[in-house]
């Protein structure tokens, strides 16, 4: 949840791309099961037409997982709705170290001004803060 708002525009098609390779990156040791559960959540705002957002996980430039985002809320130009993607990644080598990045892609463009937005200041100004981008990796 950075102090300055971040906007990832959803008005152009985009292949899976890391959100932020510094702050939305997780390095972990694979569990004995060789499987992890992943979840990415990010607010969307700015348009009543959502389009199709993919959320997922990249390892360097390799797509490890992706899904069409689940939507929590009703879209409008001023509403914040959460987009969420989650699932299982299997086939990991137990004990090996992996570095994963939270990622997004745009498969169908949103209406004008639609964007994934997160962060923002803690003040009393309307519509300049969006909340956190969440990225989780859990042992299965």
Residue pairs with C-beta under 8 A, 6 or more apart in sequence:
1 118
1 119
1 131
1 132
1 133
2 23
2 118
2 119
2 120
3 119
3 120
3 121
3 122
4 119
4 120
4 121
5 117
5 118
5 119
5 120
5 121
5 128
5 129
5 130
6 20
6 117
6 118
6 119
6 133
7 115
7 116
7 117
8 19
8 42
8 104
8 115
8 116
8 117
9 114
9 115
10 44
10 47
10 50
10 51
10 53
10 106
10 109
10 110
10 114
10 115
10 116
11 109
11 110
11 111
11 112
11 113
11 114
11 115
12 106
12 109
13 106
13 107
13 109
14 104
14 105
14 106
15 105
16 54
16 56
16 58
16 63
16 66
16 103
16 104
16 105
17 58
17 103
17 104
17 105
18 24
18 25
18 58
18 101
18 102
18 103
19 42
19 101
19 102
19 103
19 104
19 133
19 135
20 101
20 102
20 133
21 101
24 101
24 102
24 133
24 135
25 99
25 100
25 101
25 102
26 99
26 100
26 135
26 136
26 137
27 97
27 98
27 99
27 100
28 36
28 97
28 98
28 100
28 137
29 95
29 96
29 97
29 98
30 36
30 92
30 93
30 94
30 95
30 96
30 97
30 98
31 92
31 94
31 139
31 140
32 94
32 95
33 94
33 139
33 140
34 90
34 91
34 92
34 93
34 94
35 88
35 89
35 90
35 92
35 140
36 88
36 89
36 92
36 137
36 138
36 139
36 140
37 86
37 87
37 88
37 136
37 137
37 138
37 139
37 140
38 56
38 57
38 64
38 65
38 85
38 86
38 87
38 88
38 89
38 100
38 135
38 136
38 137
38 138
39 84
39 85
39 86
39 134
39 135
39 136
39 138
40 55
40 56
40 57
40 84
40 85
40 86
40 102
40 103
40 104
40 133
40 134
40 135
40 136
41 55
41 82
41 83
41 84
41 132
41 133
41 134
42 55
42 82
42 83
42 104
42 116
42 117
42 118
42 133
42 134
43 80
43 81
43 82
43 83
43 116
43 117
43 118
43 130
43 131
44 50
44 53
44 71
44 75
44 80
44 81
44 82
44 83
44 110
44 114
44 115
44 116
44 117
45 77
45 78
45 79
45 80
45 81
45 114
45 115
45 117
45 127
45 130
46 77
46 110
46 112
46 113
46 114
46 115
46 117
47 75
47 77
47 110
47 111
47 112
47 113
47 114
48 75
48 76
48 77
48 111
49 75
49 110
49 111
49 114
50 71
50 75
50 81
50 110
50 114
51 106
51 107
51 108
51 109
51 110
51 111
51 114
52 68
52 69
52 106
52 107
52 108
53 68
53 69
53 83
53 104
53 105
53 106
53 107
53 110
53 116
54 66
54 67
54 68
54 69
54 85
54 104
54 105
54 106
54 107
55 66
55 67
55 69
55 83
55 84
55 85
55 102
55 103
55 104
56 63
56 64
56 65
56 66
56 67
56 85
56 103
56 104
56 105
57 63
57 64
57 65
57 66
57 89
57 100
57 101
57 102
57 103
58 64
58 100
58 101
58 103
59 98
59 99
59 100
59 101
60 99
63 103
64 89
64 100
65 85
65 87
65 89
66 85
66 103
66 105
67 85
67 86
67 87
68 85
68 107
69 83
69 84
69 85
70 83
70 84
70 85
71 81
71 82
71 83
71 84
72 81
72 82
72 83
72 84
73 79
73 80
73 81
73 82
74 81
75 81
77 113
78 127
80 117
80 130
80 131
83 116
88 140
92 98
100 137
102 133
102 135
104 116
116 133
117 130
118 130
118 131
118 132
118 133
119 129
119 130
119 132
119 133
120 128
120 129
120 130
120 131
121 128
121 129
122 129
123 129
